[in-house]
Amino acid sequence: MTIRSHSARRTLAVRIEMRLKDCFRRPSDEILRKKQLEKRLTQNSIKFNNAVKILLLGAGESGKTTIIKQMKILHVQNGFSFDERLDKIHDIVENIHESIWTLVEHVAHMNLKYDSKKNESYAKELRKLGYRAPWYMTMEYVKMVRALWSDSAVKTCFKRSNEFQLIDSAKYFLDRIEKISMPGYIPSNSDILNCRKTTTEIQEISFNIQMPRSLGGGGCQEFRMIDVGGQRSYRSKWMQVFEGIDAVLFMISCGSFDQTLREDCSQNRLAEALELFRGVWQNRFLAETGLIVFLNKQDILEQKILAGKSIGKYFPEYKDYVAEEAVDDAGMCNEFARTRCFIKSKLVSVIDRAQCNPVTRRFVGVRAALQEENPAASHSSCKSSIQQQQQAATKMNIEITPNYSYIFDFENEFIHQDTRVWMVKNWTYVFYYCGIYMAVIFGGQHFMQNRPR
């Protein structure tokens, strides 16, 4: 045997030995990390697929982002962190500056006179600053804003703010400018909820809710809530998030009946919202998703009605509209209740025109996204309502599965009582929102047969 062949055989033996050792060797740290990563990705995928995915839709400034903030405050541990609150300060300063600058600009357009030469000079100085907000508010700036906000010309202009574009939270922040300008100011939850910033990209929040066993739940359910911009230029992104959605929460700002769009001053905001709702209802990609319509900003609607404004100026058909629910025992009509019923009737007409089957998913929750309620009282009311649904189901000989939840009518605002016939047959998830339990409906077979394709 030659030295060369002996060496070759020895090399082969060493290689075989190394391969055998590799078979029994403990995995390297890199391999372990790779396997752990793959395991986590698989778990996340399963978790995502099991999560209830809710898509927030609606026109711009309807309150979608406020819902996302509420969910974070109520259901994400610790809510907004200290650093996140600090980051909101400049957004709040921008809201204050945008509000007072817009008002001063339109005081000039309306040819209103200021109370004093000093305030007039303040207005000129503010207009020179331009639309862009300062990075921080100096004492002189705060003094100037307070003086202008107290001026009768600005107050008169504010009362006519439906004639131009002004954020809903203008009064909220201008009334609190002194507190906000104090050293060490940290935005409260209320400040964060009122803070307005245009949504330009898709936002998502994930949170877990403990399902009350008394409501047919038990255990923990993950929710993923997705918010997309509502302005016309951002609606092209909506299709990107339609896939895998379990329910749509459609927001309508009732208080915007006398306002026009920021992007189109010829289009009424409420009319745009109703037309947008029509498109969502008839969208074939959302045909198998649950749908909740949220009539938001009821507080603003009530304020406008009490101030003497009427929706009839913008919707002529309101003149002949009769709402029996809005008439009290003395025969007096509550204008706020009548207006609210009218808006709901507009939604019903959208559904009726697209639907020939009378049993459809019709339900409207009337809420203000910033409104706070007594959790104990709301929970009691909720249980009472569910008991009523159970009794109704029993009378109609409907088989009830214990693990099913029942849709309930918070504030007695679901607009089609006959839907209880099929509501008990469909899955619902209940989660806690603003002191109430809210139901998200997911269609069963009966539900999907009645949805336009």
C-alpha positions as CSV (number, residue, x, y, z in Angstrom):
1,M,0.0,0.0,0.0
2,T,1.4,3.4,-1.0
3,I,1.6,6.3,1.4
4,R,-0.8,8.3,-0.9
5,S,-3.6,5.7,-0.7
6,H,-3.1,5.2,3.1
7,S,-3.4,9.0,3.5
8,A,-6.6,9.1,1.4
9,R,-8.2,6.3,3.4
10,R,-7.4,8.1,6.6
11,T,-8.8,11.4,5.4
12,L,-12.0,9.6,4.4
13,A,-12.3,8.0,7.9
14,V,-11.8,11.3,9.6
15,R,-14.6,12.9,7.5
16,I,-17.0,10.0,8.3
17,E,-16.1,10.3,11.9
18,M,-16.8,14.1,11.8
19,R,-20.2,13.5,10.1
20,L,-21.2,10.9,12.7
21,K,-20.3,13.4,15.5
22,D,-22.4,16.1,13.7
23,C,-25.4,13.8,13.9
24,F,-25.2,13.5,17.7
25,R,-23.8,17.0,18.4
26,R,-26.1,19.5,20.2
27,P,-27.5,22.2,17.8
28,S,-25.5,25.3,17.6
29,D,-26.9,28.6,19.0
30,E,-27.5,29.8,15.5
31,I,-29.6,26.8,14.7
32,L,-31.5,27.1,17.9
33,R,-32.2,30.7,17.3
34,K,-33.5,29.9,13.8
35,K,-35.8,27.2,15.1
36,Q,-37.1,29.5,17.9
37,L,-37.8,32.2,15.3
38,E,-39.6,29.8,13.0
39,K,-41.7,28.6,16.0
40,R,-42.6,32.2,17.0
41,L,-43.5,33.1,13.4
42,T,-45.8,30.0,13.3
43,Q,-47.4,31.0,16.6
44,N,-47.8,34.6,15.5
45,S,-49.4,33.3,12.3
46,I,-51.9,31.1,14.2
47,K,-52.5,34.0,16.7
48,F,-53.2,36.4,13.8
49,N,-55.6,34.0,12.1
50,N,-57.4,33.5,15.4
51,A,-57.7,37.2,16.1
52,V,-60.9,39.1,15.4
53,K,-60.0,41.7,12.8
54,I,-62.1,44.8,12.8
55,L,-61.7,47.5,10.1
56,L,-62.6,51.1,10.8
57,L,-64.1,52.8,7.8
58,G,-65.8,56.2,7.3
59,A,-65.2,59.7,5.9
60,G,-62.5,62.0,7.2
61,E,-62.9,63.3,10.7
62,S,-65.6,60.8,11.6
63,G,-63.9,59.7,14.7
64,K,-62.0,56.5,13.6
65,T,-58.7,57.4,15.1
66,T,-60.4,58.4,18.4
67,I,-61.8,54.8,18.6
68,I,-58.2,53.5,18.2
69,K,-57.0,55.8,21.0
70,Q,-59.9,54.7,23.2
71,M,-59.0,51.0,22.7
72,K,-55.4,51.7,23.6
73,I,-56.4,53.6,26.8
74,L,-59.0,51.0,27.8
75,H,-57.4,47.7,26.8
76,V,-53.7,48.0,26.3
77,Q,-51.7,47.8,29.5
78,N,-50.7,51.3,30.8
79,G,-52.4,52.9,27.8
80,F,-50.2,55.7,26.4
81,S,-46.7,55.7,27.8
82,F,-45.0,58.8,29.3
83,D,-42.9,59.3,26.1
84,E,-46.0,58.9,23.9
85,R,-47.8,61.6,25.9
86,L,-44.8,63.9,25.5
87,D,-44.9,63.3,21.7
88,K,-48.5,64.5,21.7
89,I,-47.6,67.9,23.0
90,H,-46.5,69.3,19.7
91,D,-49.6,67.8,18.0
92,I,-51.8,69.7,20.6
93,V,-49.8,72.9,20.0
94,E,-50.5,72.5,16.2
95,N,-54.2,72.0,17.0
96,I,-54.2,75.3,19.0
97,H,-52.4,77.3,16.3
98,E,-54.4,75.8,13.4
99,S,-57.6,76.7,15.3
100,I,-56.8,80.3,16.2
101,W,-55.1,81.0,12.9
102,T,-58.1,79.7,10.9
103,L,-60.5,81.8,13.0
104,V,-58.5,84.9,12.6
105,E,-58.2,84.4,8.8
106,H,-62.0,84.1,8.5
107,V,-62.6,87.1,10.8
108,A,-60.9,89.1,8.0
109,H,-62.9,87.3,5.3
110,M,-66.2,88.1,7.1
111,N,-65.1,91.7,7.7
112,L,-65.8,91.5,11.4
113,K,-64.4,94.2,13.8
114,Y,-62.2,93.4,16.8
115,D,-63.0,94.7,20.2
116,S,-59.8,96.7,20.5
117,K,-56.8,98.0,18.5
118,K,-54.6,95.8,20.6
119,N,-56.5,92.6,19.5
120,E,-56.4,93.8,15.9
121,S,-52.6,94.1,16.1
122,Y,-52.5,90.6,17.7
123,A,-54.4,89.3,14.7
124,K,-52.0,90.9,12.3
125,E,-49.1,89.4,14.2
126,L,-50.6,86.0,14.3
127,R,-51.3,86.0,10.5
128,K,-47.7,86.9,9.9
129,L,-46.7,83.7,11.7
130,G,-48.5,81.7,9.0
131,Y,-50.3,78.4,9.2
132,R,-47.3,76.4,10.6
133,A,-47.4,76.1,14.4
134,P,-44.4,77.2,16.6
135,W,-42.4,74.5,18.2
136,Y,-43.4,75.8,21.7
137,M,-45.7,78.4,23.0
138,T,-44.0,81.5,24.5
139,M,-45.8,83.6,27.2
140,E,-46.3,86.3,24.6
141,Y,-47.9,83.8,22.2
142,V,-50.2,82.5,24.9
143,K,-51.3,86.0,25.9
144,M,-52.0,86.8,22.2
145,V,-54.1,83.6,21.7
146,R,-56.1,84.1,24.9
147,A,-56.9,87.7,23.9
148,L,-58.0,86.8,20.5
149,W,-60.1,83.8,21.7
150,S,-61.9,86.1,24.1
151,D,-62.7,88.7,21.4
152,S,-66.3,88.9,20.3
153,A,-65.3,89.0,16.6
154,V,-63.6,85.6,16.9
155,K,-66.5,84.2,18.9
156,T,-68.9,85.3,16.2
157,C,-66.7,83.7,13.6
158,F,-66.6,80.5,15.7
159,K,-70.4,80.3,15.6
160,R,-70.2,80.3,11.8
161,S,-67.4,77.7,11.7
162,N,-69.6,75.4,9.6
163,E,-68.9,77.8,6.7
164,F,-65.2,76.9,6.7
165,Q,-62.9,74.1,7.8
166,L,-62.2,74.1,11.6
167,I,-61.3,71.0,13.7
168,D,-64.0,69.8,16.2
169,S,-61.6,70.2,19.1
170,A,-60.8,73.9,18.5
171,K,-62.9,75.1,21.5
172,Y,-61.6,72.3,23.7
173,F,-58.0,73.3,23.3
174,L,-58.4,77.1,23.1
175,D,-60.3,77.0,26.4
176,R,-57.4,75.1,28.0
177,I,-54.4,77.0,26.5
178,E,-53.3,78.3,29.9
179,K,-53.1,74.9,31.4
180,I,-51.4,73.4,28.3
181,S,-48.8,76.2,28.3
182,M,-47.8,75.5,31.9
183,P,-44.3,74.1,32.5
184,G,-44.3,70.3,33.1
185,Y,-47.6,69.9,31.2
186,I,-48.4,66.2,30.4
187,P,-51.4,65.5,28.1
188,S,-54.3,63.7,29.8
189,N,-56.3,61.0,28.2
190,S,-59.0,63.5,27.3
191,D,-56.4,65.7,25.7
192,I,-55.1,62.8,23.6
193,L,-58.6,61.8,22.6
194,N,-59.4,65.4,21.4
195,C,-56.1,65.8,19.6
196,R,-56.6,65.8,15.9
197,K,-54.0,64.6,13.4
198,T,-54.8,63.5,9.8
199,T,-54.4,59.7,9.3
200,T,-52.1,59.3,6.3
201,E,-51.2,55.7,6.6
202,I,-52.7,52.4,7.9
203,Q,-52.7,52.2,11.7
204,E,-53.3,49.0,13.7
205,I,-53.8,48.2,17.4
206,S,-54.0,44.8,19.0
207,F,-55.6,44.1,22.4
208,N,-57.0,41.2,24.3
209,I,-60.4,41.2,26.0
210,Q,-61.6,38.9,28.7
211,M,-65.0,37.6,27.6
212,P,-67.6,37.8,30.3
213,R,-69.0,34.3,31.0
214,S,-72.4,35.9,31.9
215,L,-72.6,37.1,28.3
216,G,-71.9,33.7,26.8
217,G,-68.1,34.2,26.6
218,G,-65.3,33.1,28.9
219,G,-61.7,33.0,28.1
220,C,-59.7,35.7,26.3
221,Q,-60.1,36.9,22.7
222,E,-57.6,39.0,20.7
223,F,-58.9,41.9,18.7
224,R,-57.0,43.6,15.9
225,M,-58.4,47.0,15.0
226,I,-57.3,48.7,11.7
227,D,-57.7,52.3,10.9
228,V,-57.2,53.8,7.4
229,G,-57.4,57.5,6.3
230,G,-60.9,58.6,5.4
231,Q,-60.1,61.5,3.0
232,R,-60.8,60.8,-0.6
233,S,-57.1,60.7,-1.5
234,Y,-56.5,57.9,1.0
235,R,-59.4,55.6,0.2
236,S,-57.4,53.8,-2.5
237,K,-55.6,52.1,0.4
238,W,-58.8,50.5,1.7
239,M,-58.6,47.5,-0.6
240,Q,-55.2,46.6,0.9
241,V,-56.8,45.7,4.2
242,F,-60.1,44.1,3.1
243,E,-58.7,40.5,3.1
244,G,-59.3,38.5,6.3
245,I,-61.5,41.2,7.9
246,D,-64.2,39.8,10.3
247,A,-66.2,43.0,10.9
248,V,-66.4,46.6,9.6
249,L,-67.1,49.4,12.1
250,F,-68.4,52.2,9.9
251,M,-68.2,55.7,11.5
252,I,-70.6,58.5,10.6
253,S,-70.2,62.0,12.1
254,C,-73.8,63.1,12.8
255,G,-72.6,66.6,13.8
256,S,-71.2,67.3,10.4
257,F,-74.6,67.7,8.7
258,D,-73.9,71.5,8.1
259,Q,-70.3,71.1,7.0
260,T,-68.5,70.4,3.7
261,L,-65.4,68.2,3.0
262,R,-61.9,69.6,3.4
263,E,-61.1,68.2,0.0
264,D,-64.3,69.3,-1.7
265,C,-66.0,72.4,-0.4
266,S,-69.1,71.7,-2.7
267,Q,-69.9,68.3,-1.0
268,N,-71.8,68.0,2.2
269,R,-70.0,65.8,4.8
270,L,-73.0,63.8,5.9
271,A,-74.2,63.2,2.3
272,E,-70.6,62.0,1.5
273,A,-70.7,59.6,4.5
274,L,-74.1,58.2,3.4
275,E,-72.8,57.6,-0.1
276,L,-69.6,56.1,1.2
277,F,-71.8,53.8,3.4
278,R,-73.7,52.7,0.3
279,G,-70.4,51.7,-1.4
280,V,-69.3,49.7,1.7
281,W,-72.6,47.9,2.0
282,Q,-72.6,46.9,-1.7
283,N,-68.9,46.0,-1.8
284,R,-68.6,42.4,-2.9
285,F,-65.2,42.0,-1.1
286,L,-67.0,42.8,2.2
287,A,-70.0,40.6,1.5
288,E,-69.2,38.1,4.2
289,T,-68.1,40.5,7.0
290,G,-70.1,41.8,9.9
291,L,-71.0,45.4,9.9
292,I,-71.7,47.9,12.7
293,V,-72.7,51.5,11.9
294,F,-71.6,53.9,14.5
295,L,-73.5,57.3,14.5
296,N,-70.8,59.3,16.2
297,K,-70.4,62.9,17.6
298,Q,-73.9,63.0,19.0
299,D,-72.8,65.7,21.4
300,I,-71.9,68.0,18.6
301,L,-75.2,67.3,16.8
302,E,-77.1,68.1,20.0
303,Q,-75.2,71.4,20.5
304,K,-76.0,72.5,16.9
305,I,-79.7,71.6,17.3
306,L,-79.9,73.6,20.5
307,A,-78.2,76.5,18.8
308,G,-81.1,76.6,16.3
309,K,-79.5,74.9,13.4
310,S,-81.6,72.5,11.3
311,I,-80.7,69.6,9.1
312,G,-83.6,70.6,6.9
313,K,-81.5,73.3,5.3
314,Y,-79.1,70.7,3.8
315,F,-81.6,67.8,3.4
316,P,-84.9,69.3,2.1
317,E,-86.8,66.0,2.6
318,Y,-86.4,66.5,6.3
319,K,-89.3,69.0,6.2
320,D,-91.9,66.2,5.7
321,Y,-90.1,63.6,7.8
322,V,-92.2,62.3,10.8
323,A,-90.6,60.3,13.6
324,E,-93.0,58.9,16.1
325,E,-90.1,58.1,18.5
326,A,-89.3,61.8,18.7
327,V,-92.7,62.8,20.0
328,D,-93.2,62.7,23.8
329,D,-96.4,62.0,25.8
330,A,-97.5,65.7,25.6
331,G,-97.3,65.6,21.8
332,M,-94.1,67.7,21.7
333,C,-91.4,66.8,19.2
334,N,-87.8,66.6,20.3
335,E,-85.9,68.1,17.4
336,F,-82.6,66.4,18.4
337,A,-84.3,63.0,18.5
338,R,-86.1,63.7,15.2
339,T,-82.8,64.6,13.5
340,R,-81.2,61.5,14.9
341,C,-84.0,59.3,13.6
342,F,-83.8,61.0,10.2
343,I,-80.2,60.2,9.8
344,K,-80.9,56.5,10.8
345,S,-83.7,56.5,8.2
346,K,-81.2,57.6,5.5
347,L,-79.1,54.5,6.4
348,V,-82.2,52.2,6.2
349,S,-83.1,53.6,2.8
350,V,-79.5,52.8,1.5
351,I,-80.0,49.2,2.7
352,D,-83.5,48.8,1.4
353,R,-82.6,50.0,-2.1
354,A,-79.8,47.4,-2.2
355,Q,-81.8,44.6,-0.6
356,C,-85.0,42.8,-1.5
357,N,-85.1,40.4,1.4
358,P,-86.7,42.1,4.4
359,V,-84.6,40.3,7.0
360,T,-81.2,41.9,6.8
361,R,-78.5,42.9,9.2
362,R,-79.7,46.3,10.3
363,F,-78.3,47.8,13.5
364,V,-77.1,51.3,14.4
365,G,-75.4,52.2,17.6
366,V,-75.7,55.9,18.6
367,R,-72.6,57.0,20.5
368,A,-70.2,59.9,21.0
369,A,-66.6,58.5,20.9
370,L,-65.5,60.8,23.7
371,Q,-68.4,60.1,26.0
372,E,-67.8,58.3,29.3
373,E,-70.3,56.2,31.0
374,N,-70.8,54.5,34.4
375,P,-69.5,50.9,33.8
376,A,-71.6,49.3,36.5
377,A,-74.9,50.9,35.2
378,S,-74.1,50.1,31.6
379,H,-73.2,46.5,32.5
380,S,-76.5,46.1,34.3
381,S,-78.4,47.6,31.3
382,C,-76.5,45.3,29.0
383,K,-77.4,42.1,31.0
384,S,-81.0,43.2,31.1
385,S,-81.1,43.7,27.3
386,I,-79.5,40.2,26.7
387,Q,-82.1,38.6,29.0
388,Q,-84.8,40.2,26.8
389,Q,-83.1,38.7,23.7
390,Q,-83.0,35.3,25.4
391,Q,-86.7,35.5,26.3
392,A,-87.5,36.5,22.7
393,A,-85.5,33.6,21.4
394,T,-87.3,31.2,23.7
395,K,-90.7,32.4,22.6
396,M,-89.8,31.8,18.9
397,N,-88.6,28.3,19.7
398,I,-85.0,29.1,18.6
399,E,-82.4,26.6,19.9
400,I,-79.8,28.5,21.9
401,T,-76.2,27.2,22.3
402,P,-74.7,28.2,25.6
403,N,-71.4,29.3,24.0
404,Y,-73.1,31.8,21.8
405,S,-73.4,35.4,22.7
406,Y,-76.5,37.4,21.9
407,I,-76.7,40.7,20.2
408,F,-78.1,43.5,22.4
409,D,-79.4,46.9,21.9
410,F,-77.4,49.5,23.9
411,E,-79.4,52.7,24.4
412,N,-82.3,51.0,22.5
413,E,-80.8,52.2,19.2
414,F,-80.9,49.1,16.9
415,I,-83.2,50.1,14.1
416,H,-84.7,46.8,13.1
417,Q,-86.1,44.7,16.0
418,D,-87.0,41.8,13.6
419,T,-83.3,41.0,13.2
420,R,-83.3,39.3,16.6
421,V,-84.8,36.3,14.7
422,W,-81.5,35.6,13.1
423,M,-79.1,37.5,15.4
424,V,-79.1,34.6,17.9
425,K,-78.0,32.3,15.2
426,N,-74.8,34.1,14.4
427,W,-71.5,34.4,16.3
428,T,-70.9,37.6,18.1
429,Y,-67.9,38.8,20.1
430,V,-68.5,41.2,23.0
431,F,-65.8,43.7,24.1
432,Y,-65.8,46.6,26.5
433,Y,-65.9,50.1,25.1
434,C,-66.4,53.4,26.8
435,G,-68.2,51.8,29.8
436,I,-70.5,49.6,27.7
437,Y,-70.3,46.1,26.3
438,M,-70.4,46.2,22.6
439,A,-71.2,43.4,20.2
440,V,-69.4,42.7,16.9
441,I,-71.4,40.5,14.7
442,F,-70.0,37.9,12.4
443,G,-72.3,36.4,9.8
444,G,-73.5,32.8,9.7
445,Q,-75.1,31.1,6.7
446,H,-78.4,32.9,7.1
447,F,-76.6,36.2,7.3
448,M,-74.6,35.7,4.2
449,Q,-77.6,34.8,2.1
450,N,-79.1,38.2,2.7
451,R,-76.1,40.3,1.8
452,P,-76.0,41.8,-1.7
453,R,-73.3,40.3,-3.9
